[in-house]
């Protein structure tokens, strides 16, 4: 019974405890850089979607705009 408790204590040791401090810092820096790149990609993608939406809105025909309108001719009778 005591042997199994000792094994559980050994398993709680993290990977960073076994790695060199410099290596851990390098890995954290790489992670931070990758996170920043991902955020930049998402921002670019969002700007692209907004621009595409503006272009679609700009190129709509009169019929499409009329169909999307909530106004009805009965309101103006």
C-alpha positions as CSV (number, residue, x, y, z in Angstrom):
1,X,0.0,0.0,0.0
2,X,2.8,2.4,0.8
3,X,4.6,1.7,-2.4
4,X,1.6,2.9,-4.5
5,X,1.5,6.2,-2.6
6,X,5.1,6.7,-3.3
7,X,4.5,6.2,-7.1
8,X,1.7,8.7,-7.0
9,X,4.0,11.3,-5.5
10,X,6.6,10.6,-8.2
11,X,4.0,11.1,-10.9
12,X,3.1,14.6,-9.6
13,X,6.5,15.9,-10.6
14,X,6.1,18.2,-13.6
15,X,8.2,18.1,-16.8
16,X,9.5,21.6,-16.1
17,X,11.1,20.2,-12.9
18,X,13.3,17.9,-15.0
19,X,14.2,20.5,-17.7
20,X,16.9,23.1,-17.7
21,X,15.6,26.5,-16.7
22,X,16.9,28.1,-19.9
23,X,15.1,25.5,-22.0
24,X,11.9,26.2,-20.1
25,X,12.2,29.9,-20.8
26,X,12.9,29.3,-24.5
27,X,9.8,27.1,-24.7
28,X,7.7,29.8,-23.0
29,X,9.0,32.4,-25.4
30,X,8.2,30.2,-28.4
31,X,4.7,29.6,-27.0
32,X,4.2,33.4,-26.6
33,X,5.3,34.0,-30.1
34,X,3.0,31.3,-31.6
35,X,0.1,32.7,-29.6
36,X,0.8,36.2,-30.9
37,X,1.0,34.9,-34.5
38,X,-2.3,33.1,-34.1
39,X,-4.0,36.3,-32.8
40,X,-2.6,38.2,-35.7
41,X,-3.9,35.6,-38.2
42,X,-7.3,35.8,-36.6
43,X,-7.3,39.6,-36.7
44,X,-6.4,39.5,-40.4
45,X,-9.1,37.0,-41.1
46,X,-11.7,39.1,-39.3
47,X,-10.7,42.2,-41.3
48,X,-11.0,40.2,-44.5
49,X,-14.5,39.0,-43.6
50,X,-15.6,42.6,-42.8
51,X,-14.2,43.8,-46.1
52,X,-15.9,41.1,-48.0
53,X,-19.2,41.9,-46.3
54,X,-18.8,45.6,-47.2
55,X,-18.1,44.6,-50.9
56,X,-21.2,42.4,-51.0
57,X,-23.3,45.2,-49.5
58,X,-21.9,47.6,-52.0
59,X,-22.7,45.4,-55.0
60,X,-26.3,44.5,-54.1
61,X,-28.9,45.2,-56.7
62,X,-31.9,47.4,-56.1
63,X,-34.1,44.3,-55.9
64,X,-32.0,42.8,-53.1
65,X,-32.0,46.0,-51.1
66,X,-35.8,46.3,-51.6
67,X,-36.3,42.7,-50.4
68,X,-34.2,43.3,-47.3
69,X,-36.0,46.5,-46.4
70,X,-38.6,46.3,-43.7
71,X,-40.7,49.2,-45.2
72,X,-43.9,48.4,-47.0
73,X,-45.9,50.5,-49.4
74,X,-49.0,50.1,-47.2
75,X,-47.3,52.3,-44.5
76,X,-47.3,55.2,-46.9
77,X,-50.9,55.0,-48.2
